[in-house]
Amino acid sequence: MDYLSQISKLLRYYCLVSTSAAGSGHLTSSLSAVELMTILYFNGFLKFDLENPDFHNNDRVIFSKGHASPLFYALYAVAGKLTETDLKTFRQIDSPLEGHPSMDFPYTEAATGSLGQGLSIGVGMALNAKYLDKLPYKTYVLLGDSEMAEGQVWEAMQLAAYYKLDNLVAIIDVNRLGQRGETMLGHDVSDYAYKARAFGWETIVINGHNLTEVIKAYKKAEQIKNTPVMIVAKTIKGKGISFLEDQDNWHGRILDQDQFQKALVELGDVDVSINGKIAQPKDIKLKVNKKIKVDVDKFLIKPIKKQLATRKAYGNAVTKLGIKNQQIVVLDAETSNSTFANIFAQVFPERFFEMFIAEQNMVGTAVGLARMGKIPFVSTFGSFLTRAFDQIRMAQYSKANIKFIGSHVGVSIGQDGPSQMGLEDIAMFRSIRESIVLYPSDSVSTEKLVKIMANHNGISYLRTTRMDTPIIYDKDEEFKIGGSKIIYESSKDTITVIAAGVTLHEAIKAYKQLRKNKINIRIVDLYSIKPLDLKTLEKAAKETKALITVEDHYQFGGIGESVKSALVNQSTPVYTLFVDQQPNSGQPAELLAREKIDAAAIVELVNKLK
Amino acid sequence: MDYLSQISKLLRYYCLVSTSAAGSGHLTSSLSAVELMTILYFNGFLKFDLENPDFHNNDRVIFSKGHASPLFYALYAVAGKLTETDLKTFRQIDSPLEGHPSMDFPYTEAATGSLGQGLSIGVGMALNAKYLDKLPYKTYVLLGDSEMAEGQVWEAMQLAAYYKLDNLVAIIDVNRLGQRGETMLGHDVSDYAYKARAFGWETIVINGHNLTEVIKAYKKAEQIKNTPVMIVAKTIKGKGISFLEDQDNWHGRILDQDQFQKALVELGDVDVSINGKIAQPKDIKLKVNKKIKVDVDKFLIKPIKKQLATRKAYGNAVTKLGIKNQQIVVLDAETSNSTFANIFAQVFPERFFEMFIAEQNMVGTAVGLARMGKIPFVSTFGSFLTRAFDQIRMAQYSKANIKFIGSHVGVSIGQDGPSQMGLEDIAMFRSIRESIVLYPSDSVSTEKLVKIMANHNGISYLRTTRMDTPIIYDKDEEFKIGGSKIIYESSKDTITVIAAGVTLHEAIKAYKQLRKNKINIRIVDLYSIKPLDLKTLEKAAKETKALITVEDHYQFGGIGESVKSALVNQSTPVYTLFVDQQPNSGQPAELLAREKIDAAAIVELVNKLK
């Protein structure tokens, strides 16, 4: 026990050293969790091979309260993986020890810092252990009390209970104080426990600074079956430094030189020679499933009159891919019979996870699954993916390999009205720095693009359409990220019309009407919205008098803007047709007409420009 | 009682009629809530002046399960405000009776359809009644059981309990079935009640089809003090039509002709002459607060060495406005000491609402407050506003007048790292169709723009900077939506540099360095990012060789793209500097330099182009 309190003391020392060297950082939020992490890491509970951080059977630790990074790094210093000198690079530009844990540090499981997201990521890792890789590793998530206000935490709680994740242990560091004052529940640990039990969790309430109680808690947590476990720890923010303890206005503040010296004196002798031992995980081989034989054909949706909605083609495509690639998993937020993720669910129920109507947790869970080597396809209505923008934003910092599918986009969904229409989804996914945005118009291009997405590593988005659309491509047609297709072209083309998805079919109708009057236009299928096929666009700008983009999406951040930006340094005019009025309920054709993104609007504009 | 069951029967009839006429819509989800709404509306509980829907003391009803719109409209038909013919226009393009309630229908309090948002809006209305307008009106929110999976609902629950909203009554229609199958909790009403109690609510569990039980529930709800009340009603999806009752695969499906006839037969005689009476609200005058005398000056933050961070200037500005305009309220998500909303909180504690770390509910609450005539200023870090994109998206359909303030934007926040950096926030707010996006660079422009925001009706966004920046404008300088400022210009300008916020100060530094070498550049402060000052941009494009935009934001959907799109049809080249690499922790100056958005990068590019 003395060894453990020595480690706690050393951890506090390292937290002081790193934050003072940085001149910023969250010292007091780190100090409150010292004993909780001392025991987890150095009393045999955590099983982790430090030499092989990616080992599939390592236990996982997520600091959902990412601002406690000084403690996070201190743990690996005690474990011998960082020196005091390393710790002094905390928050410096070339240091892997960032203000919030990032993937530059090899022991970070997921980038955190936007509060309330860590438990969802843990759910993904725990789902993987229990249902996919069938491994005994445990997932531990350290939560702050302030972040319990985030609804996403409760989305994760209910789902973890629903899936009986007894391999998931959450630890709430109830230090009472948030950034600007007391939390809603203050030090009322029993209230946290009450809520957690109501959400189906086993709870253990302890004094988070009493090593014996902390040890008992982790022991008990190991024995609990069929439900996830929440350790609710009453702690003191700033614990260990008298003038910081339970004091307001110290969040994210560090000590001045005198205070720093005073703190060191209070800590007393620190044994920097201690080398904390972390237990080794069991060396279990990962079972590689043998080839599966399944006749998917009877589950697939067949075209009717050579028409098939791209959302249905997505369901077909991901299911076919699922045979060869067993890393593919599918998550859907209670819309699988609309997104057609349900085809995959029927064929591979063990690799489909119903996430219910909780998009934020769905994306966080996907981050956890991706971290464990799975390839999550995440689907709901395009409009409802906006619910998880912060989680998608953070997923990029976790370097997560996730495929997003948004169905029911644009006014062409018709009668359900604007609340269900994805009209900002292209703008949202384009804004993610390294994202790929794809928007197929028929079932062939959809199937090809879904396959390309599966093989691309990173965040990509596929936009699918509700209504059935004609199949325009031959099944051998090839597609690529950053590509486009010319549907019609001739030497006599006057105008180029650039469209994707449902508006491509309007453009094709327009082409046919214009042909009757001997007017030739070029039609480009811009199925890759990000990146753009600049070559084809520039060629069209050279060879035709004007370009017209047509999209079932609002103006800002959409296809028109992206084409305009790409072509700014040439003189051919670019005209943009987009959803300009607030849509309402109506028939798809009526709405496309009212927004002037249908064939008639294209014909009208071409006649004006030709 | 017979009168009430006649009304229930008539409501069911109207639901059948409207959905069958539309050929789509959510019949079964409407039928389950018929008795719950019959009693609320027509047994004296709801107090609402149908002739004056905006009357300040009307009780409020929000259909959070917006897909139950057939029932919603049927209620107003029974009340005599819609005819059966009106109902048959359901979901038609020119009908106010949209697929999900929209503001085109005069009795809609808030646009719903993205699930899990209605309770937050109700919280806003209830906060207004209890703490601001001090009125006795009650707010009723009808929730679906599926949407209880949304974390936002639990954010609203905890906050409603925290603020002791005993004027808020939620009714969960537990009909067991979601869109694609059974919900997580199925028919386990006691589980819903357990969770609600854990979140501090009084609960009443009933059979939602037993009129006597429903009456008792509303009666009891009226008597409960100091806590909000949740009526948990066990119901049957499709209730009243035997072949629909508790059946899967009927969500959002309607009846064919035979089924429709069969259903009518089952309903039996319906008395369409019934005119349901809704009770009148008390005619209470709205107290208009007399002029307040308060010396804000001692609370305001003074510039140091002619420098002041725009986030601090925001805090000053909204507080000063708060004196004259008592409709202004401020909401913040546990960051008020970073956004400086805490200045307002100190001066006007009764008009400041701490929303804790729950951005989704914060925005929903603001929608409710805006509906009641308040002008909510909603602040947190720009990065964390992405957490509420779906709520912001829906706010536009509620025609909500909300001012968003995002602080800590861009890499210039420094050491906290990317999780805390607003780098997609401009793209997000621009994507909202009618939004205004403002980005001031000094305290004077901030104060002027905050005032302009307060007077503009709609969704606007102000982007503020963490670090102190020099005051560059005279206090009498005027600003406007769609405006810009030319900081430097001359007849010898070679290049125009367009910047805003922190990069404007880098541009000014660049100007001074270039002047030393007799190179003149024009500097434009693009403080209004949406709409753009096209005239000034086009003039610069005419008068200088090239334009350079510089922004502390990612590329896609940012300032550079918006300027490029605006200038596409002219030939002057536009170059864009933006955050191009994934940032990490570091000193602000280091990060601005690494991303090549600092003075040195501007000088380098100008020298290349000049």
Interface residues (C-beta under 8 A of the other chain):
Chain A: A22 S24 G25 G66 R91 Q92 I93 S95 E98 G99 H100 S102 D104 A111 T112 G113 S114 L115 G116 S146 E147 A149 E150 G151 Q152 V153 W154 E155 Q158 L159 Y162 G178 Q179 R180 G181 T183 M184 Y194 K195 R197 A198 F199 E334 T335 S336 N337 S338 N342 E354 F356 I357 A358 E359 Q360 N361 S383 F384 T386 R387 F389 D390 R393 M394 Q396 Y397 Q415 D416 G417 P418 S419 Q420 L423 E424 A427 M428 R430 S431 I432 R433 E434 K530 Y554 Q555 F556 G557 G560 E561 S562 K564 S565 L567 V568 N569 Q570 S571 P573 V574 V579 Q582 N584 S585 G586 Q587 E590 L591 R594
Chain B: A22 S24 G25 G66 R91 Q92 I93 S95 E98 G99 H100 S102 D104 A111 T112 G113 S114 L115 G116 S146 E147 A149 E150 G151 Q152 V153 W154 E155 Q158 L159 Y162 G178 Q179 R180 G181 T183 M184 Y194 K195 R197 A198 F199 E334 T335 S336 N337 S338 N342 E354 F356 I357 A358 E359 Q360 N361 S383 F384 T386 R387 F389 D390 R393 M394 Q396 Y397 Q415 D416 G417 P418 S419 Q420 L423 E424 A427 M428 R430 S431 I432 R433 K530 Y554 Q555 F556 G557 G560 E561 S562 K564 S565 L567 V568 N569 Q570 S571 P573 V574 V579 Q582 N584 S585 G586 Q587 E590 L591 R594
